[in-house]
Amino acid sequence: MKKILAILIALLAALAVQTVAFADGEMMPLQPASTQSEMSSGTAVSVGDPITVDEINYTVLTVPSGGETGTVEVGRNRSRGNITIPATITNGENTYTVTSIGNLAFSECPGLTSVYIPDSVTSIGIGAFVACSGLTSVDIPDGVTSIGDFAFSECSGLTSVTIPDSVTSIGDFAFTHCAGLTSVTIPGSVTSIGSYAF
């Protein structure tokens, strides 16, 4: 397990360092757009900034503009017990829609027993719930289209999973080493199941 987790973390670190190569061979890191919104407190919120609401950490994906709602993904958390992820969060005067569970969002949270995921979520990231041994069941909402690599790997307490018709891909090792898993429903909409997914 530690070897798989180390490989997963190294892969995510490599993905986080994005560069662009020019014709002359010079490498330059990519920067997020400088889109930002002023908060009521006067502090700017930019793409990539963290927000914590009701003890859940989020990362800003897009900021509100022209009266529109911004988007966030669930960031890195150390959660226990039963948690509910809301469809939207408010920070200052800004409202954000929760659109994804980020990479490693709840990884290694053995005390996490259940998670409510709203229909606004469209993707579950790489290793999002890896090694959450206390997680016994998960209801994946109808909005989710992809389940990332290692998403629920090492969730030894997980006994049942229902995958909705909206899901088209299940990543590599997504449910591997889930020793308690006795029931999985996979709809016909799934066109890609990764290596060792189960």
C-alpha positions as CSV (number, residue, x, y, z in Angstrom):
1,M,0.0,0.0,0.0
2,K,2.8,2.5,0.9
3,K,4.5,1.8,-2.4
4,I,1.2,2.4,-4.4
5,L,0.6,5.6,-2.4
6,A,4.2,6.8,-2.9
7,I,3.8,6.2,-6.7
8,L,0.4,8.0,-6.7
9,I,1.8,11.1,-4.8
10,A,4.8,11.2,-7.2
11,L,2.5,11.1,-10.2
12,L,0.4,13.9,-8.8
13,A,3.5,16.0,-8.0
14,A,4.6,15.5,-11.6
15,L,1.2,16.6,-12.9
16,A,1.3,19.7,-10.7
17,V,4.5,20.9,-12.3
18,Q,3.3,21.9,-15.8
19,T,5.6,23.5,-18.3
20,V,5.5,24.6,-21.8
21,A,8.4,24.2,-24.3
22,F,9.3,26.9,-26.8
23,A,11.0,26.3,-30.2
24,D,14.3,27.5,-28.8
25,G,14.1,24.7,-26.1
26,E,13.4,27.1,-23.3
27,M,11.0,25.6,-20.7
28,M,8.6,27.9,-18.9
29,P,6.1,27.0,-16.1
30,L,2.4,27.5,-16.9
31,Q,0.6,30.0,-14.7
32,P,-3.1,30.0,-13.9
33,A,-5.1,32.9,-15.4
34,S,-5.0,35.9,-13.2
35,T,-8.8,35.9,-12.9
36,Q,-9.8,37.1,-9.4
37,S,-12.7,38.5,-7.5
38,E,-12.8,41.0,-4.7
39,M,-14.2,39.6,-1.4
40,S,-16.3,41.8,0.9
41,S,-13.3,41.9,3.2
42,G,-11.2,43.4,0.5
43,T,-9.0,40.3,-0.1
44,A,-8.7,38.9,-3.6
45,V,-9.6,35.3,-4.3
46,S,-7.7,33.8,-7.3
47,V,-7.8,30.5,-9.1
48,G,-5.9,28.0,-7.0
49,D,-6.6,29.7,-3.7
50,P,-7.9,27.7,-0.7
51,I,-11.3,28.3,1.0
52,T,-12.5,26.5,4.2
53,V,-16.2,26.3,4.9
54,D,-17.7,24.2,7.7
55,E,-14.4,22.5,8.2
56,I,-14.1,21.3,4.6
57,N,-11.2,22.6,2.5
58,Y,-11.9,23.6,-1.1
59,T,-9.7,24.9,-4.0
60,V,-10.9,27.7,-6.3
61,L,-11.2,26.6,-9.9
62,T,-13.0,29.6,-11.4
63,V,-14.0,32.9,-9.6
64,P,-17.4,34.5,-9.8
65,S,-17.7,37.3,-12.4
66,G,-20.6,39.3,-13.7
67,G,-23.0,37.9,-11.2
68,E,-22.1,34.3,-12.2
69,T,-21.2,31.6,-9.7
70,G,-17.6,30.4,-9.4
71,T,-16.5,26.8,-9.1
72,V,-14.4,24.9,-6.5
73,E,-13.2,21.4,-6.0
74,V,-12.9,19.7,-2.6
75,G,-9.3,20.1,-1.5
76,R,-7.1,18.1,0.9
77,N,-8.9,17.2,4.1
78,R,-8.4,15.2,7.3
79,S,-12.1,14.3,8.0
80,R,-13.7,11.9,10.4
81,G,-17.2,10.6,10.9
82,N,-20.1,11.4,8.5
83,I,-19.6,14.5,6.3
84,T,-21.9,16.2,3.8
85,I,-20.4,18.1,0.9
86,P,-22.8,20.9,-0.2
87,A,-23.6,21.7,-3.8
88,T,-22.6,25.3,-3.3
89,I,-20.5,27.2,-0.8
90,T,-20.4,30.9,0.1
91,N,-17.3,32.9,0.9
92,G,-17.8,36.5,1.6
93,E,-20.2,37.8,-1.1
94,N,-19.1,35.1,-3.5
95,T,-20.9,31.8,-4.3
96,Y,-19.1,28.8,-5.7
97,T,-20.5,25.5,-7.1
98,V,-18.7,22.3,-5.9
99,T,-17.9,20.5,-9.2
100,S,-15.3,17.9,-8.2
101,I,-13.7,15.9,-5.5
102,G,-10.0,16.7,-6.0
103,N,-7.0,14.5,-6.1
104,L,-6.2,12.9,-2.7
105,A,-9.1,15.0,-1.2
106,F,-9.8,12.5,1.6
107,S,-6.9,10.1,1.2
108,E,-5.8,8.3,4.4
109,C,-8.8,9.3,6.5
110,P,-9.5,6.0,8.3
111,G,-12.0,7.6,10.6
112,L,-14.2,8.8,7.7
113,T,-17.4,6.6,7.7
114,S,-19.7,8.2,5.2
115,V,-19.7,11.0,2.6
116,Y,-22.7,12.7,1.0
117,I,-21.6,13.9,-2.5
118,P,-24.0,16.4,-4.2
119,D,-25.2,16.1,-7.8
120,S,-23.2,19.1,-8.8
121,V,-20.0,17.0,-8.6
122,T,-18.9,15.7,-12.1
123,S,-15.6,14.0,-11.2
124,I,-13.9,12.1,-8.4
125,G,-10.2,12.7,-8.6
126,I,-7.1,10.4,-8.4
127,G,-6.8,8.8,-4.9
128,A,-9.8,10.9,-3.6
129,F,-10.7,8.3,-1.0
130,V,-7.7,6.0,-1.0
131,A,-7.1,4.2,2.3
132,C,-10.3,5.4,3.9
133,S,-10.7,2.0,5.7
134,G,-13.8,3.2,7.7
135,L,-15.8,4.1,4.7
136,T,-18.5,1.4,4.3
137,S,-20.7,2.6,1.5
138,V,-20.7,5.4,-1.1
139,D,-23.5,6.8,-3.2
140,I,-22.0,8.3,-6.3
141,P,-24.4,11.0,-7.6
142,D,-25.9,11.1,-11.1
143,G,-23.7,14.1,-12.2
144,V,-20.4,12.2,-11.9
145,T,-18.9,11.2,-15.3
146,S,-15.5,9.9,-14.2
147,I,-14.0,8.1,-11.3
148,G,-10.2,8.6,-11.1
149,D,-7.3,6.2,-10.7
150,F,-7.0,4.8,-7.1
151,A,-10.2,6.8,-6.2
152,F,-11.4,4.2,-3.6
153,S,-8.4,1.9,-3.5
154,E,-7.6,0.3,0.0
155,C,-11.1,1.1,1.3
156,S,-11.3,-2.2,3.1
157,G,-14.6,-1.4,4.9
158,L,-16.4,-0.6,1.6
159,T,-19.1,-3.2,1.1
160,S,-21.3,-1.8,-1.8
161,V,-21.1,0.7,-4.6
162,T,-23.7,1.8,-7.1
163,I,-22.3,3.6,-10.1
164,P,-24.8,5.8,-11.9
165,D,-25.6,5.9,-15.6
166,S,-23.7,9.2,-16.0
167,V,-20.3,7.5,-15.4
168,T,-18.4,6.7,-18.6
169,S,-15.0,5.9,-17.2
170,I,-13.5,4.1,-14.1
171,G,-9.8,4.6,-13.6
172,D,-7.0,2.2,-13.0
173,F,-7.0,0.6,-9.5
174,A,-10.2,2.6,-8.7
175,F,-11.6,-0.1,-6.3
176,T,-8.6,-2.3,-5.9
177,H,-7.9,-3.9,-2.4
178,C,-11.4,-3.3,-1.2
179,A,-11.6,-6.6,0.6
180,G,-15.1,-6.1,1.9
181,L,-16.7,-5.2,-1.4
182,T,-19.5,-7.7,-2.1
183,S,-21.7,-5.7,-4.5
184,V,-21.0,-3.4,-7.4
185,T,-23.5,-2.2,-10.0
186,I,-21.9,-1.0,-13.2
187,P,-24.3,0.6,-15.8
188,G,-24.0,0.2,-19.6
189,S,-22.9,3.8,-19.9
190,V,-19.4,2.9,-18.7
191,T,-17.2,2.6,-21.8
192,S,-13.8,2.4,-20.0
193,I,-12.7,0.4,-17.0
194,G,-9.1,0.8,-16.0
195,S,-6.5,-1.9,-15.2
196,Y,-7.1,-3.7,-11.9
197,A,-10.1,-1.4,-11.2
198,F,-11.6,-4.1,-9.0
